[in-house]
């Protein structure tokens, strides 16, 4: 890590400037609380594998099934919301609104392709 003289000269406790703030990434496809529950189930499966391998595999499979079902539901909801944003628009709808919907479709699709 390089020494940052500008940052070192700032008083302690001062919030970072605009250049130092990170831009938030895209929203998670699943709510974090739901994802955390699935991760806990997977950890439990890993931790119990040595003692009960078949039960651990069944638990891991169940966590996988739950994750995929929740992902499908979340994607269907995002699709429903996106479609509602443009489907019933008048023909003279601003192209900016339609372009925004197109960008959202592209972003979600690209995220899916990079999973």
LUMGU-197140 format. One line per 5 residues: number of its first residue (from 1); their letters; for each residue y, x, z of N, C-alpha, C, CB. Coordinates in nm, 4 decimals. Each point is the difference from the previous one (the first is absolute). Glycine has a CB too. Example, Ala and Ser with C-alpha at 12.3 -4.5 7.8 and 13.67 -1.06 7.14 Angstrom:
# LUMGU-197140
1) AS) -0.5690:1.3190:0.7800:0.1190:-0.0890:0.0000:0.1200:0.0900:0.0000:-0.1173:-0.1892:0.1246; 0.2223:0.1542:-0.1966:0.1190:0.0820:0.0060:0.1090:-0.0770:0.0730:-0.0628:0.1184:-0.2145
***
This chain:
# LUMGU-197140
1) XXXXX) -0.1175:0.0851:0.0000:0.1175:-0.0851:0.0000:0.1234:0.0894:0.0000:-0.1233:-0.1861:0.1224; 0.2209:0.1505:-0.2014:0.1210:0.0803:-0.0110:0.1007:-0.0393:0.1081:-0.0383:0.0236:-0.2478; 0.1194:0.0698:0.2861:0.1050:-0.0236:0.0973:0.1109:-0.0813:-0.0649:-0.0562:0.2144:0.1207; 0.0959:-0.3237:-0.0567:0.1056:-0.0869:-0.0519:0.1244:0.0208:0.0857:-0.1687:-0.1719:-0.0857; 0.2634:0.2513:0.0362:0.1186:0.0344:0.0776:0.0858:-0.1227:0.0294:-0.0034:0.2270:-0.1033
6) XXXXX) 0.0168:-0.3176:0.0068:0.0807:-0.1207:0.0206:-0.0582:-0.0838:0.1127:0.0663:0.0006:-0.2421; -0.1957:-0.0172:0.2399:-0.0654:-0.0800:0.1042:0.0082:0.0695:0.1355:-0.1552:-0.0959:-0.1723; 0.1431:0.2274:0.1723:0.0049:0.0741:0.1256:0.1377:-0.0081:0.0650:-0.1753:0.1535:-0.0884; 0.2797:-0.1727:0.0103:0.1345:-0.0065:0.0544:0.0373:-0.1392:0.0493:0.0612:0.1840:-0.1528; -0.1437:-0.2845:0.1251:0.0286:-0.1351:0.0473:-0.0318:-0.0094:0.1488:-0.0492:-0.0959:-0.2288
11) XXXXX) 0.1309:0.0203:0.3037:-0.0295:-0.0188:0.1413:-0.1334:-0.0715:0.0174:0.2457:-0.0073:0.0512; -0.3136:0.0418:0.0562:-0.1292:-0.0630:0.0297:0.0171:-0.1498:0.0149:-0.0792:0.2093:0.1129; -0.0164:-0.2843:-0.1612:0.0030:-0.1447:0.0132:0.0795:-0.0709:-0.1073:-0.0249:0.0351:0.2386; 0.0919:0.0400:-0.3248:0.0774:-0.0629:-0.1069:-0.0974:-0.0467:-0.1080:0.2045:0.1456:0.0488; -0.1871:-0.2688:-0.0979:-0.0918:-0.0480:-0.1044:0.0148:0.0816:-0.1271:0.0102:-0.2300:0.0971
16) XXXXX) -0.1166:0.2412:-0.1748:0.0066:0.0784:-0.1227:0.0954:-0.0631:-0.1005:-0.2344:0.0773:0.0392; 0.2908:0.0065:-0.1228:0.0903:-0.0482:-0.1038:-0.0771:-0.0675:-0.1113:0.1606:0.1819:0.0554; -0.0901:-0.2419:-0.1509:-0.0661:-0.0728:-0.1091:-0.0982:0.0850:-0.0791:0.2014:-0.1404:-0.0145; -0.1701:0.2667:-0.0057:-0.0892:0.0858:-0.0781:-0.1308:0.0264:0.0736:0.1996:0.1059:-0.1060; -0.1983:-0.1153:0.2386:-0.1189:0.0300:0.0779:-0.0867:-0.1222:0.0269:0.1262:0.1845:0.1027
21) XXXXX) -0.0742:-0.3030:-0.1293:-0.0775:-0.1222:0.0222:-0.1027:-0.0147:-0.1108:0.1949:-0.1100:0.1167; -0.3127:0.0694:-0.0783:-0.1034:-0.0221:-0.0995:0.0080:-0.1431:-0.0483:-0.1478:0.1741:0.1052; 0.1274:-0.1920:-0.2324:-0.0019:-0.1353:-0.0525:-0.1369:-0.0592:0.0289:0.1689:0.0567:-0.1817; -0.1701:-0.1825:0.2223:-0.1288:-0.0600:0.0313:-0.0826:-0.0170:-0.1265:0.1013:-0.1178:0.1966; -0.2310:0.1349:-0.1813:-0.0899:-0.0190:-0.1129:-0.0280:-0.1477:-0.0198:-0.1030:0.2248:0.0407
26) XXXXX) 0.0141:-0.2542:-0.1319:-0.0327:-0.1403:-0.0225:-0.0682:-0.0603:0.1223:-0.0214:0.0455:-0.2453; 0.0345:-0.1747:0.2574:-0.0630:-0.0707:0.1111:-0.1508:0.0154:-0.0100:0.1908:-0.1653:0.0107; -0.2586:0.1764:0.1033:-0.1469:0.0078:-0.0057:-0.0566:-0.1285:-0.0601:-0.0033:0.1528:0.2018; -0.1085:-0.1403:-0.2695:-0.0613:-0.1176:-0.0593:-0.0578:-0.0921:0.1073:-0.0511:0.1334:-0.2056; 0.0069:-0.0760:0.3168:-0.0503:-0.0797:0.1120:0.0941:0.0171:0.1187:-0.2399:0.0247:-0.0805
31) XXXXX) 0.2552:-0.1295:0.1599:0.0797:0.0150:0.1221:-0.0604:0.1095:0.0881:0.0681:-0.2441:-0.0103; 0.0158:0.3237:0.0739:-0.0498:0.1141:0.0762:-0.0921:-0.0414:0.1141:0.2079:0.1207:-0.0593; -0.1817:-0.2335:0.1237:-0.0859:-0.0442:0.1103:-0.1415:-0.0274:-0.0495:0.1997:-0.0985:0.1161; -0.2101:0.0372:-0.2315:-0.1322:-0.0294:-0.0564:-0.0694:0.1290:-0.0424:0.0816:-0.2253:-0.0781; -0.0079:0.3146:0.0170:-0.0571:0.1289:-0.0382:-0.0458:0.0797:0.1204:0.1463:0.0007:-0.1992
36) XXXXX) -0.0697:-0.0067:0.3075:-0.0376:0.0710:0.1228:-0.1318:-0.0521:0.0567:0.2424:0.0388:0.0484; -0.2620:-0.1698:-0.0539:-0.1252:-0.0589:0.0502:-0.1193:0.0498:-0.0817:0.1261:-0.2047:0.0770; -0.1083:0.2114:-0.2062:-0.1086:0.0461:-0.0862:-0.0299:0.1469:0.0259:0.0651:-0.1688:-0.1737; 0.0396:0.2493:0.1901:-0.0184:0.1427:0.0293:-0.0749:0.0177:0.1323:0.2119:0.0551:-0.1270; -0.1791:-0.1358:0.2272:-0.0715:0.0078:0.1280:-0.1479:-0.0326:-0.0174:0.2108:-0.0629:0.1200
41) XXXXX) -0.2402:-0.0369:-0.2003:-0.1398:-0.0353:-0.0245:-0.0735:0.1134:-0.0700:0.0644:-0.2412:-0.0136; 0.0023:0.3060:-0.0816:-0.0631:0.1134:-0.0681:-0.0229:0.1168:0.0952:0.1088:-0.0714:-0.2133; -0.0118:0.0977:0.2988:-0.0173:0.1078:0.0997:-0.1164:-0.0305:0.0923:0.2452:0.0498:-0.0092; -0.2549:-0.1758:0.0504:-0.1111:-0.0393:0.0873:-0.1330:0.0226:-0.0719:0.1468:-0.1713:0.1154; -0.1526:0.1359:-0.2430:-0.1220:0.0211:-0.0772:-0.0342:0.1490:-0.0073:0.0495:-0.2073:-0.1343
46) XXXXX) 0.0502:0.2902:0.1102:-0.0238:0.1449:-0.0053:-0.0472:0.0546:0.1340:0.1740:0.0181:-0.1772; -0.1135:-0.0672:0.2854:-0.0342:0.0499:0.1332:-0.1374:-0.0457:0.0482:0.2417:0.0018:0.0506; -0.2916:-0.1124:-0.1035:-0.1296:-0.0510:0.0454:-0.1129:0.0324:-0.0968:0.1204:-0.1817:0.1168; -0.0898:0.2499:-0.2261:-0.1008:0.0275:-0.1021:-0.1189:0.0779:0.0550:0.1810:-0.0014:-0.1693; -0.1557:0.1012:0.2492:-0.1103:0.0839:0.0507:-0.0996:-0.0819:0.0812:0.1547:0.1965:0.0049
51) XXXXX) -0.1061:-0.2920:0.0732:-0.0886:-0.0806:0.0852:-0.0606:-0.1194:-0.0741:0.1372:0.0699:0.1957; -0.0585:-0.1334:-0.2801:-0.0456:-0.1212:-0.0692:0.0485:0.0033:-0.1455:0.0034:-0.1322:0.2183; -0.0709:0.2120:-0.3014:0.0505:0.0193:-0.1365:0.0051:-0.1284:-0.0835:-0.0906:0.2294:0.0128; -0.0102:-0.3135:-0.0046:0.0009:-0.1210:-0.0821:0.1087:-0.0971:0.0438:-0.2443:0.0287:-0.0380; 0.2624:-0.0428:0.1685:0.1062:-0.0873:0.0493:0.1370:0.0550:-0.0377:-0.1475:-0.0716:0.1897
56) XXXXX) 0.1610:0.2043:-0.1850:0.1272:0.0629:-0.0379:0.0296:-0.0250:-0.1475:-0.0331:0.1769:0.1762; -0.0689:-0.1666:-0.2596:0.0197:-0.0260:-0.1422:0.0341:-0.1461:-0.0254:-0.1586:0.1849:-0.0532; 0.0960:-0.2746:0.1261:0.0329:-0.1415:-0.0156:0.1433:-0.0280:0.0428:-0.2400:-0.0584:0.0380; 0.2843:0.1242:0.0690:0.1382:-0.0175:0.0447:0.0984:0.0577:-0.1019:-0.0778:0.0088:0.2389; 0.0449:0.1064:-0.2959:0.0863:0.0600:-0.1019:0.0058:-0.0888:-0.1243:-0.0559:0.2300:0.0871
61) XXXXX) -0.0575:-0.2857:-0.1253:-0.0023:-0.0897:-0.1150:0.0832:-0.1254:0.0266:-0.2274:0.0868:-0.0612; 0.2177:-0.1391:0.1817:0.0778:-0.1176:0.0372:0.1498:0.0304:-0.0022:-0.1917:-0.0801:0.1411; 0.2299:0.1976:-0.0930:0.1409:0.0405:-0.0025:0.0473:0.0139:-0.1449:-0.0267:0.1200:0.2221; -0.0584:-0.0649:-0.3066:0.0325:0.0125:-0.1426:0.0208:-0.1375:-0.0623:-0.1325:0.2135:-0.0127; 0.0402:-0.3045:0.0414:0.0114:-0.1362:-0.0540:0.1286:-0.0675:0.0462:-0.2496:-0.0168:-0.0043
66) XXXXX) 0.2824:0.0348:0.1321:0.1227:-0.0601:0.0528:0.1234:0.0600:-0.0671:-0.1154:-0.0405:0.2195; 0.1153:0.1721:-0.2368:0.1142:0.0664:-0.0637:0.0179:-0.0479:-0.1435:-0.0361:0.2004:0.1462; -0.0728:-0.2106:-0.2206:0.0130:-0.0435:-0.1390:0.0436:-0.1458:-0.0079:-0.1758:0.1652:-0.0667; 0.1234:-0.2497:0.1548:0.0410:-0.1415:-0.0002:0.1482:-0.0132:0.0335:-0.2326:-0.0682:0.0672; 0.2783:0.1434:0.0332:0.1412:-0.0063:0.0365:0.0882:0.0539:-0.1121:-0.0631:0.0245:0.2409
71) XXXXX) 0.0169:0.0790:-0.3079:0.0766:0.0556:-0.1115:0.0101:-0.1014:-0.1136:-0.0748:0.2319:0.0632; -0.0353:-0.2968:-0.0961:0.0020:-0.1016:-0.1055:0.0958:-0.1127:0.0377:-0.2382:0.0566:-0.0626; 0.2335:-0.1017:0.1880:0.0905:-0.1064:0.0451:0.1460:0.0440:-0.0054:-0.1817:-0.0872:0.1476; 0.2093:0.2100:-0.1036:0.1374:0.0505:-0.0007:0.0524:0.0120:-0.1431:-0.0448:0.1246:0.2143; -0.0394:-0.0767:-0.3055:0.0417:0.0124:-0.1395:0.0212:-0.1367:-0.0643:-0.1247:0.2160:-0.0148
76) XXXXX) 0.0399:-0.3108:0.0488:0.0176:-0.1358:-0.0537:0.1311:-0.0604:0.0490:-0.2496:-0.0302:-0.0086; 0.2834:0.0541:0.1341:0.1261:-0.0515:0.0544:0.1197:0.0667:-0.0676:-0.1137:-0.0446:0.2199; 0.1061:0.1763:-0.2401:0.1093:0.0692:-0.0692:0.0150:-0.0532:-0.1419:-0.0399:0.2057:0.1392; -0.0713:-0.2308:-0.2052:0.0044:-0.0550:-0.1356:0.0631:-0.1389:0.0005:-0.2046:0.1330:-0.0612; 0.1670:-0.2154:0.1579:0.0546:-0.1348:0.0095:0.1512:0.0051:0.0178:-0.2162:-0.0816:0.0984
81) XXXXX) 0.2632:0.1701:-0.0096:0.1435:0.0126:0.0242:0.0740:0.0526:-0.1235:-0.0490:0.0398:0.2425; -0.0089:0.0594:-0.3061:0.0628:0.0540:-0.1208:0.0078:-0.1051:-0.1093:-0.0846:0.2272:0.0589; -0.0246:-0.2967:-0.0788:-0.0029:-0.1020:-0.1057:0.1018:-0.1100:0.0289:-0.2434:0.0494:-0.0422; 0.2539:-0.0894:0.1674:0.0964:-0.1037:0.0372:0.1431:0.0462:-0.0249:-0.1606:-0.0850:0.1719; 0.1838:0.2159:-0.1658:0.1357:0.0510:-0.0190:0.0479:-0.0110:-0.1445:-0.0408:0.1549:0.1891
86) XXXXX) -0.0513:-0.1667:-0.2842:0.0436:-0.0057:-0.1390:-0.0560:-0.1181:-0.0789:0.0180:0.2440:0.0106; -0.1269:-0.3043:0.0348:-0.0685:-0.1011:-0.0797:0.0857:-0.1215:-0.0325:-0.2082:0.0768:0.1039; 0.2783:-0.1294:-0.0081:0.0768:-0.1225:-0.0216:0.1468:0.0257:-0.0324:-0.1562:-0.1130:0.1540; 0.1859:0.2331:-0.1983:0.1376:0.0340:-0.0343:0.0384:-0.0654:-0.1324:-0.0203:0.2186:0.1244; 0.1452:-0.2529:-0.1357:0.0529:-0.0549:-0.1246:-0.0021:0.1086:-0.1074:0.1466:-0.1639:0.1275
91) XXXXX) -0.1540:0.1247:-0.2535:-0.0034:0.0995:-0.1076:0.1191:0.0957:0.0013:-0.1248:-0.1656:-0.1342; 0.2361:0.1188:0.1858:0.1188:0.0872:0.0023:0.0043:0.0886:0.1253:0.1234:-0.1736:-0.1325; -0.2355:0.1835:0.2022:-0.0070:0.0839:0.1193:0.0480:0.1408:-0.0314:-0.1913:-0.1372:0.0869; 0.2609:0.1924:0.0063:0.0509:0.1350:-0.0162:-0.1154:0.0978:-0.0225:0.1982:-0.0563:0.1452; -0.1831:0.1415:-0.2431:-0.1064:0.0965:-0.0285:-0.0197:0.0969:0.1162:0.0513:-0.0191:-0.2442
96) XXXXX) 0.0507:0.0389:0.3277:-0.0150:0.0881:0.1159:-0.1055:-0.0534:0.0967:0.2398:0.0696:-0.0243; -0.2416:-0.2007:0.0446:-0.0990:-0.0594:0.0894:-0.1411:0.0167:-0.0566:0.1720:-0.1656:0.0797; -0.1848:0.1455:-0.2094:-0.1301:0.0167:-0.0644:-0.0422:0.1468:-0.0001:0.0460:-0.2009:-0.1436; 0.0486:0.2902:0.1224:-0.0286:0.1430:0.0021:-0.0468:0.0430:0.1386:0.1708:0.0376:-0.1805; -0.1102:-0.0936:0.2831:-0.0410:0.0313:0.1375:-0.1449:-0.0429:0.0236:0.2385:-0.0266:0.0785
101) XXXXX) -0.2743:-0.0919:-0.1244:-0.1383:-0.0470:0.0149:-0.0959:0.0917:-0.0757:0.0819:-0.2374:0.0249; -0.0440:0.2790:-0.1443:-0.0838:0.0899:-0.0789:-0.0205:0.1328:0.0723:0.0829:-0.1088:-0.2104; 0.0234:0.1613:0.2696:-0.0118:0.1256:0.0766:-0.0952:-0.0164:0.1175:0.2333:0.0622:-0.0666; -0.2270:-0.1763:0.1337:-0.0891:-0.0239:0.1129:-0.1454:-0.0068:-0.0450:0.1840:-0.1221:0.1168; -0.2099:0.0551:-0.2278:-0.1365:-0.0026:-0.0535:-0.0473:0.1421:-0.0319:0.0402:-0.2311:-0.0950
106) XXXXX) 0.0462:0.3088:0.0310:-0.0359:0.1375:-0.0357:-0.0303:0.0824:0.1244:0.1432:-0.0166:-0.2050; -0.0578:0.0064:0.3073:-0.0190:0.0781:0.1219:-0.1322:-0.0335:0.0681:0.2476:0.0097:0.0281; -0.2756:-0.1371:-0.0130:-0.1237:-0.0404:0.0673:-0.1212:0.0446:-0.0807:0.1180:-0.1974:0.1018; -0.1126:0.1798:-0.2329:-0.1127:0.0392:-0.0842:-0.0230:0.1505:0.0062:0.0467:-0.1943:-0.1509; 0.0597:0.2723:0.1477:-0.0145:0.1453:0.0098:-0.0572:0.0407:0.1360:0.1925:0.0280:-0.1589
111) XXXXX) -0.1498:-0.0944:0.2644:-0.0546:0.0298:0.1318:-0.1503:-0.0285:0.0034:0.2230:-0.0533:0.1048; -0.2636:-0.0558:-0.1663:-0.1433:-0.0327:-0.0050:-0.0789:0.1047:-0.0775:0.0580:-0.2421:0.0141; -0.0015:0.2898:-0.1222:-0.0697:0.0992:-0.0812:-0.0107:0.1351:0.0697:0.0811:-0.1184:-0.2023; 0.0024:0.1421:0.3021:-0.0023:0.1282:0.0718:-0.0680:-0.0092:0.1357:0.2087:0.0604:-0.1173; -0.2749:-0.1708:0.1449:-0.0711:-0.0132:0.1286:-0.1167:0.0943:0.0053:0.0684:-0.2379:0.0168
***
